[in-house]
Structure formats: structure tokens, C-alpha cells
Amino acid sequence: MDTLTKGNSDTQNLDTYNMTRDSVKTVILASMIGTAIEFFDFYAYGTAAATYFPKVFFPEVTPTIATLLSLLTFGVAFVARPLGSFIFGHFGDKIGRKKTLVVSLLLMGVSTVLIGLLPDYKTLGLFAVILLCSCRFIQGIGLGGEWSGAALVATENAPDSKRALYGAFPELGAPLGFFLSNGLFFTLESFLTPEQMIEFGWRIPFLASAVLVIVGFWVRERMQETPLFRQAQAKNLTTKSPLKFVFKTSWRQIIQGTFIVSVTYTLFYTLATWSLTYATTMLGFSNREYLFLLMGAIIVFAILIVYASKLADIFGRRRVLLFSSSALVVFSLLFPYLLQGQRNFIGVSTFLVVGFTLMGIAFGPVGALLPELFKTEVRYSGAGISYNFAAIVGAAFSPTIATWLADNLGVKFVGLYLGVMAIACLISLLTVSETKDVNFSE
């Protein structure tokens, strides 16, 4: 990281150096690779938790209880994420984005690989579950510092007129990680028997993430500190206590950001985790068939992230997100009717394509909106805390809640659950001013 001090001489040269940006290629790779790993890890865990962990770690209870317990371990990392955002946000705003991102990447990657090496319940009993939850908790701490840092690498290197488009780079890590993870599970399930998948096949995606971590480490070591943070250092605008300062001055923005992002988490894990469990247990689909449908829909997700972000640069973040949250309210009331009958490929495909279309529109612009809600000296902390609080509110227990609602009250109540989250997002957006033209260097 470059260390600069404020001086009175050669100010013009200093300002020029401060605003030197990494190449677009470097920004794309550095911001996208970490979120790709993040979502690869989470999708791998979500798929394993929905399909294999009930038998690997909870073999002595009924299938329904095993699934619920397995999905509860899925929520452990989300509970840990705010702690990660406190830790990494503090150092990201104090010593810089680059070093903090490198450490969060390594912590996240190592814990994921360890999950792939864990003994099962038959070997260690309850202690195996404790180890699983411990690795998941550590993974969550690393993940807590990942997205906000990646978003800042993108947006703090962006021209003002393209900040939402640059903010889409880390968002694209979501469909990329999803496609890689599910593609790997799809391939494994094509060549391995169900017994082999339970015995050792589920471990391979977790171990394979080591390759992505090595690539991510190499890319991030080569990038420089973001120009806006270097400028803040030069002007002595960094703060010694970012967490204290952000909660004192920006608590309203933290609440707003949390509920704006929460619905994207609820929607995503309804589409990708809960629906996988529901389709394979209630609708007659095989795991491999449903993964294939998900992989097709995820392409739509990626396209809409970019398109919605471009629209957000033209029309503003708020207008685009107001549309997506309003459309999600309607979708939440209608999608249960698509999940009826056995092996209803048309209904399920419509559910996934429309859902991921709205997910892309809702998810793309937040890569710019969240950082824009906060000043440079607390941007890492503020964006990270909002994003990770949203993970708890919107995702930590959403697969478990959706599974319980579907089993006890029916799929319509899963739709109502999503609708409530969409309304909360809508209300939050109505309290936020447009951020498209904010002075991002302050």
C-alpha cells in the first residue's frame, strides 16, 4: 500500500498521483474474483446443505429435521458476517482497502477448504457438527469484509458517470460463483453415483475453491490502493475509530442500506437454495435436473446485473430499485402458482427466469448505492455493516424459514415472506435520496 503524507509543496503532482487508477482490467478482476469466490463458497455450501449434509452430518434424525438442522448450519456464517464487517471495516477505513481485502480473501478461502476435509458424523459424532459450524463461522468472518472492499475497489476507481457500471463488477461475481459451483456439482453428479457423492463427491467443490483463492490472491497483490483512499490519506481525512464514527454519524444510512439489500438475499436463497430442496422433494425433479435449470437462469441474472447498472447510471439508482422492489411484491404473490404439479418444467423455468431477472435488477445497482451512502473515511465500515446486517435479516435463516412455511402452511406463505421483505425494501428506498450525483471523493 502506498503511504502518503500531506505536504504543501508539489501539490499538483501529489493530486495527480493520488487519482492514478488501476486499469479497468485490473479493477474488474480484483473486485470480481473475491465475490466470485464468496458466492462459489456459499453456493457450494447451500447445495451441500440442502442435498448432502442431512445425510453426512445428521443421519440419526428424520429427513425433514435433518434438512432443517443442515440449513441452520447454513445460517451460522451469516451471523458471523457482521463481526467480520466490524473487523475488516475498521482496518479497511484505517489502513486501506488492498491489504484488508487480501486478508479477508485468505481467511475465507482457508475455512472453505477445511470444510472439504472435515470428518463426518459417523467418524466423530456431534463433534463433527461442531467443527462444521466452527469452519462456517470463520468463513463468515472472512466473508464479512469481502463484498464492501470489492465494491470500493470498483467504485473508487470509477469515473463518476460510470460508477454504477463499475459497481456491477463485484456483483457479477455472484452469477459467476454460482455457475462455477453448480456447474461443478452438475458435472460430479453426472459421473458419480448418489452414494459416491455422499461419501466423497460433495467435498470436491470445497477443495477446488483453493484454485480460485490462489488466483484471487495473485490479482489483489498486484493492484494498488484505491485513488480516493490515497487522497483521503494525503489530506489526513482517515479516522482512527471508523466504527464509532460510522455509528455516530451514519446510523440512518446503515438501517436504510440493510433493508434495501435484505430482499436480494431473501430472493436469491429462495430461488437457489429453498427451491432446490422443494423441487427435489415435492415436485419430482432430480437434483441434477434442477441444477441444470438454475444454471440456465443464472445467465439471465448476470445479463440483468449489467443492464440494470447501466440504467442506474442514466436514470439513477433509486428509480431502478423502486421498480425492482415493486415488481418483487407482485412476483411474491404470483410465483406459488408456478410451483404446482409434478415435473412442471414450464412453471419452474418461468419461476426461475422471472425471479433471477428481478434479482439482477435489484442486485446490480446496490454495488454503487451502498458505498455512495457513506463518506470516504467510513465507507468500508458503513457499506460492509449494511451489507452484512442485510445478510442476517434477509438470508441467514431464509431457507429454513421458507422450508418450515412450505411444510406447515403452504408455498403461498413463502411468497408472502418474500413480499414482506420487498415491502421493507420499498419503504427504505422511499426514505433515501438519489445518490447518483453525490460528491464521491468526500
C-alpha positions in Angstrom: 0.0 0.0 0.0 1.2 3.5 -0.8 1.8 5.7 2.3 1.4 9.4 1.6 1.7 12.4 3.9 0.2 15.8 3.5 2.6 18.4 2.2 2.5 22.0 0.9 4.9 21.6 -2.0 4.4 19.8 -5.2 0.6 19.6 -4.5 -0.3 19.3 -8.1 1.9 16.3 -8.6 0.6 14.7 -5.4 -3.0 15.2 -6.5 -2.2 13.6 -9.9 -0.6 10.6 -8.2 -3.5 10.3 -5.8 -6.0 10.0 -8.6 -4.0 7.4 -10.7 -6.3 4.5 -11.2 -5.7 0.8 -11.9 -6.6 -0.4 -15.4 -10.2 -1.4 -16.0 -9.0 -5.0 -16.4 -7.3 -5.0 -13.0 -10.3 -3.4 -11.4 -12.7 -6.0 -12.9 -10.5 -8.9 -11.8 -9.7 -7.6 -8.4 -13.3 -6.7 -7.5 -15.0 -9.7 -9.1 -12.7 -12.6 -8.1 -13.3 -12.2 -4.4 -17.1 -12.1 -4.7 -16.9 -15.0 -7.2 -15.1 -17.0 -4.5 -17.6 -15.7 -1.9 -20.6 -16.9 -3.8 -18.9 -20.1 -5.0 -18.3 -21.0 -1.4 -21.8 -20.1 -0.4 -23.5 -21.8 -3.3 -21.4 -24.9 -2.7 -22.4 -24.9 1.0 -26.0 -24.1 0.1 -26.2 -27.0 -2.3 -24.4 -29.4 0.0 -26.6 -28.3 3.0 -29.8 -28.8 1.0 -28.8 -32.1 -0.5 -25.9 -34.0 1.2 -25.3 -32.6 4.7 -28.6 -34.0 6.1 -27.2 -37.5 5.5 -23.5 -36.7 6.2 -23.8 -34.8 9.4 -27.4 -35.5 10.6 -28.1 -39.2 9.8 -29.9 -40.1 13.0 -32.9 -37.9 12.7 -35.9 -37.8 10.3 -35.2 -36.4 6.8 -37.2 -33.2 7.4 -35.5 -32.5 10.7 -32.1 -33.3 9.2 -32.8 -30.8 6.4 -33.8 -28.1 8.8 -30.7 -28.7 11.0 -28.5 -28.7 8.0 -29.9 -25.4 6.7 -29.5 -23.9 10.2 -25.7 -24.5 9.9 -26.0 -22.6 6.6 -27.1 -19.6 8.7 -24.1 -19.6 11.0 -21.8 -17.8 8.5 -24.4 -15.0 8.1 -24.5 -14.5 11.9 -20.7 -14.2 11.8 -20.6 -11.8 8.9 -21.3 -8.5 10.8 -18.4 -9.4 13.1 -16.3 -9.7 10.0 -17.6 -6.3 8.7 -16.7 -4.7 12.1 -13.1 -6.1 12.0 -12.4 -5.6 8.3 -14.3 -2.4 8.0 -12.2 -0.9 10.8 -8.9 -1.8 9.1 -10.2 -1.1 5.6 -11.0 2.5 6.6 -7.9 2.9 8.7 -5.1 1.3 6.7 -6.6 0.8 3.3 -8.8 -1.4 1.1 -6.0 -3.5 -0.5 -4.4 -5.2 2.5 -7.7 -5.7 4.2 -9.1 -7.4 1.1 -6.2 -9.8 0.8 -6.6 -11.0 4.4 -10.3 -11.4 4.1 -9.8 -13.5 1.0 -7.3 -15.8 2.6 -9.5 -16.3 5.7 -12.5 -17.1 3.6 -10.6 -19.5 1.4 -8.8 -21.5 4.1 -12.0 -22.1 6.1 -13.8 -23.2 2.9 -11.1 -25.8 2.1 -11.2 -27.0 5.7 -14.9 -27.8 5.3 -14.0 -30.1 2.5 -11.6 -32.0 4.8 -14.0 -32.5 7.8 -14.8 -36.0 9.1 -18.5 -36.9 9.0 -20.9 -37.8 11.8 -20.2 -41.5 11.7 -16.5 -40.7 12.4 -16.7 -38.0 15.1 -20.4 -37.8 16.1 -21.6 -34.5 17.4 -18.0 -33.1 17.3 -18.1 -33.2 13.5 -21.1 -30.9 13.5 -19.3 -28.5 15.9 -16.3 -28.4 13.6 -18.6 -27.8 10.6 -20.2 -24.8 12.4 -16.8 -23.5 13.5 -15.5 -23.5 10.0 -18.7 -21.9 8.8 -18.3 -19.2 11.5 -14.7 -18.4 10.4 -15.8 -18.4 6.8 -18.5 -15.8 7.7 -15.9 -13.5 9.4 -13.8 -13.5 6.2 -16.9 -13.0 4.1 -17.9 -10.1 6.2 -15.0 -8.0 4.9 -15.2 -9.2 1.3 -18.1 -7.5 -0.6 -17.7 -4.0 0.7 -14.0 -3.9 0.0 -14.6 -5.3 -3.5 -17.3 -2.7 -4.1 -14.9 0.1 -3.1 -12.1 -1.2 -5.3 -14.6 -0.9 -8.2 -16.5 2.3 -7.4 -13.5 4.3 -6.0 -11.7 3.6 -9.3 -14.7 4.5 -11.4 -15.4 7.7 -13.4 -18.3 9.5 -11.9 -20.6 8.8 -14.9 -19.9 5.0 -14.7 -19.9 4.3 -11.0 -22.9 2.0 -11.1 -21.5 0.1 -14.1 -18.1 -0.3 -12.2 -20.1 -1.3 -9.1 -21.6 -4.1 -11.1 -18.2 -5.8 -11.4 -18.2 -7.3 -7.9 -21.9 -8.1 -8.3 -21.1 -10.2 -11.4 -19.1 -12.4 -9.0 -22.4 -13.7 -7.8 -23.6 -15.4 -11.0 -20.0 -16.4 -11.8 -19.5 -18.1 -8.5 -23.0 -19.7 -8.7 -22.3 -21.0 -12.3 -19.0 -22.5 -11.3 -20.3 -24.1 -8.1 -23.4 -25.5 -9.6 -21.6 -26.5 -12.8 -19.2 -28.5 -10.7 -21.9 -30.2 -8.8 -23.8 -30.9 -12.0 -20.6 -32.5 -13.5 -19.9 -34.5 -10.4 -23.5 -35.8 -10.2 -23.2 -36.8 -13.9 -20.3 -39.1 -13.2 -20.7 -40.2 -9.6 -23.4 -42.3 -8.0 -25.5 -40.8 -5.2 -23.6 -43.0 -2.7 -20.3 -41.7 -4.0 -21.5 -38.1 -3.8 -22.4 -38.6 -0.1 -19.2 -40.5 0.6 -16.7 -38.0 -1.0 -18.1 -36.2 -4.0 -19.6 -33.3 -2.0 -16.1 -32.4 -0.8 -14.6 -31.7 -4.2 -16.2 -28.2 -4.7 -14.9 -27.0 -1.3 -11.4 -28.3 -2.1 -11.5 -26.9 -5.6 -12.1 -23.4 -4.2 -8.4 -23.3 -3.4 -7.6 -22.7 -7.0 -9.8 -19.6 -7.1 -8.2 -18.3 -3.8 -4.7 -18.6 -5.3 -5.8 -16.7 -8.4 -7.6 -14.0 -6.3 -4.5 -13.6 -4.1 -2.3 -13.1 -7.1 -4.6 -10.5 -8.6 -5.1 -8.5 -5.4 -1.4 -8.4 -4.6 -0.8 -6.7 -8.0 -3.4 -3.9 -7.6 -2.7 -0.6 -5.9 -4.7 1.2 -3.2 -7.8 3.0 -4.5 -7.2 6.6 -5.5 -9.9 8.0 -3.2 -8.4 6.4 -0.2 -4.9 7.6 -1.1 -6.4 11.1 -1.5 -8.0 10.8 1.9 -4.7 9.7 3.5 -2.9 12.6 1.8 -5.5 15.1 3.2 -5.4 13.4 6.7 -9.1 12.5 6.3 -8.9 8.9 7.6 -10.2 8.3 11.1 -8.7 6.3 14.0 -12.1 4.9 15.1 -14.2 4.2 11.9 -16.8 2.0 13.7 -17.5 4.6 16.4 -17.7 7.4 13.8 -20.0 5.5 11.4 -22.5 4.5 14.0 -22.5 8.1 15.4 -22.9 9.9 12.1 -24.4 7.4 9.7 -26.8 5.1 11.7 -29.7 6.1 9.5 -27.8 5.1 6.3 -26.9 1.7 7.9 -30.6 0.9 8.5 -31.6 2.1 5.0 -28.9 0.1 3.3 -29.7 -3.0 5.4 -33.3 -3.2 4.3 -32.6 -2.2 0.7 -30.2 -5.2 0.3 -32.1 -7.7 2.5 -34.7 -8.5 -0.1 -32.0 -9.5 -2.6 -30.7 -12.1 -0.2 -34.1 -13.4 0.6 -34.9 -13.7 -3.1 -31.7 -15.3 -4.0 -31.8 -18.0 -1.4 -35.4 -18.6 -2.1 -34.5 -19.2 -5.7 -31.3 -21.0 -5.3 -31.4 -23.0 -2.0 -35.0 -23.4 -0.8 -36.4 -24.1 -4.3 -33.7 -26.7 -4.9 -34.9 -28.6 -1.7 -38.6 -28.1 -2.6 -38.3 -29.1 -6.2 -36.3 -32.3 -5.5 -38.5 -33.4 -2.6 -42.0 -32.2 -3.6 -42.1 -31.5 -7.4 -40.4 -34.7 -8.7 -37.2 -33.2 -10.1 -33.8 -34.8 -9.6 -31.0 -32.7 -8.1 -29.1 -32.8 -11.4 -32.2 -31.6 -13.5 -32.8 -28.7 -11.2 -29.2 -27.6 -11.1 -29.4 -27.5 -14.9 -32.4 -25.2 -14.8 -30.7 -23.0 -12.3 -27.6 -22.7 -14.4 -29.7 -21.5 -17.4 -31.5 -18.9 -15.2 -28.2 -17.6 -13.8 -27.2 -16.4 -17.2 -30.2 -14.1 -17.2 -29.1 -12.9 -13.7 -25.7 -11.9 -15.0 -27.1 -10.0 -18.0 -29.6 -8.1 -15.9 -26.9 -7.0 -13.4 -25.0 -5.2 -16.1 -28.1 -3.8 -17.8 -29.7 -2.5 -14.6 -26.4 -0.9 -13.6 -26.2 0.9 -16.9 -29.8 2.1 -16.4 -28.8 3.2 -12.8 -26.0 5.4 -14.3 -28.6 7.0 -16.6 -31.8 7.3 -14.6 -30.4 7.0 -11.0 -30.1 4.1 -8.6 -33.3 4.9 -6.7 -35.6 4.7 -9.7 -34.3 1.4 -10.9 -34.5 -0.2 -7.4 -38.0 1.2 -6.8 -39.1 -0.6 -9.9 -37.5 -3.9 -8.9 -38.9 -3.9 -5.3 -42.4 -3.1 -6.6 -42.2 -5.9 -9.2 -41.0 -8.2 -6.5 -44.2 -7.6 -4.5 -46.2 -8.7 -7.5 -43.9 -11.7 -8.1 -44.2 -12.8 -4.5 -47.9 -13.1 -4.8 -47.8 -15.0 -8.2 -44.9 -17.4 -8.0 -46.5 -20.0 -5.8 -48.9 -20.8 -8.7 -45.9 -21.7 -10.8 -44.7 -24.3 -8.4 -47.6 -26.7 -8.7 -47.8 -30.2 -10.2 -45.2 -32.8 -10.7 -42.2 -32.1 -13.0 -43.8 -28.8 -14.3 -40.8 -27.7 -16.3 -42.6 -24.6 -17.8 -43.8 -23.4 -14.5 -40.5 -23.9 -12.7 -38.5 -22.4 -15.6 -40.7 -19.3 -15.5 -40.3 -19.0 -11.8 -36.5 -19.1 -12.1 -36.1 -16.8 -15.1 -38.5 -14.1 -13.8 -37.0 -14.4 -10.3 -33.5 -14.1 -11.5 -34.4 -11.2 -13.8 -35.8 -9.3 -10.8 -32.8 -10.4 -8.8 -30.4 -8.9 -11.4 -32.3 -5.6 -11.4 -32.3 -5.4 -7.6 -28.7 -6.5 -7.1 -26.8 -4.6 -9.8 -27.3 -1.0 -8.6 -26.6 -1.7 -4.9 -22.8 -2.1 -5.8 -22.8 1.7 -6.2 -25.7 2.7 -3.9 -24.3 1.3 -0.7 -20.9 2.9 -1.0 -22.5 6.2 -2.1 -24.5 6.4 1.2 -21.2 6.9 3.2 -18.3 9.2 3.2 -14.8 8.0 2.2 -13.4 7.8 5.8 -16.1 5.3 6.9 -17.2 3.9 3.5 -15.7 0.4 4.1 -17.3 0.1 7.5 -20.7 1.6 6.5 -21.2 -0.4 3.3 -19.9 -3.6 4.9 -22.1 -3.3 8.0 -25.2 -2.6 6.0 -24.5 -5.4 3.6 -23.8 -8.0 6.3 -26.7 -6.9 8.5 -28.7 -7.5 5.4 -27.3 -11.0 5.2 -28.7 -11.8 8.6 -32.1 -10.1 8.0 -32.5 -11.5 4.5 -30.6 -14.7 4.2 -29.3 -16.3 7.5 -32.4 -18.3 8.1 -34.4 -17.7 4.9 -34.0 -21.3 3.6 -35.0 -22.6 7.0 -38.0 -20.2 7.3 -39.1 -21.0 3.7 -38.8 -24.7 4.3 -40.9 -24.5 7.5 -43.5 -22.3 5.9 -43.9 -24.6 2.9 -44.1 -27.7 5.0 -46.6 -26.3 7.6 -48.6 -23.5 5.9 -48.0 -24.0 2.1 -45.9 -22.3 -0.6 -48.2 -19.2 -0.7 -46.7 -18.3 2.7 -43.2 -18.5 1.2 -44.4 -15.9 -1.3 -45.8 -13.7 1.5 -42.5 -13.9 3.3 -40.7 -12.6 0.2 -43.4 -10.0 -0.2 -42.8 -8.6 3.3 -39.1 -8.3 2.6 -39.8 -6.5 -0.7 -42.1 -4.0 1.0 -39.4 -3.3 3.6 -37.0 -2.6 0.8 -39.6 -0.3 -0.9 -40.1 1.7 2.3 -36.4 2.1 2.8 -35.9 3.3 -0.8 -38.6 6.0 -0.3 -36.6 7.4 2.6 -33.3 7.6 0.6 -32.3 10.5 -1.6 -30.9 9.8 -5.1 -27.1 9.1 -4.8 -26.1 9.2 -8.5 -24.6 12.7 -8.3 -23.2 12.7 -4.8 -19.6 14.0 -4.4 -17.9 10.6 -4.0 -14.5 12.0 -3.1 -15.7 13.4 0.2 
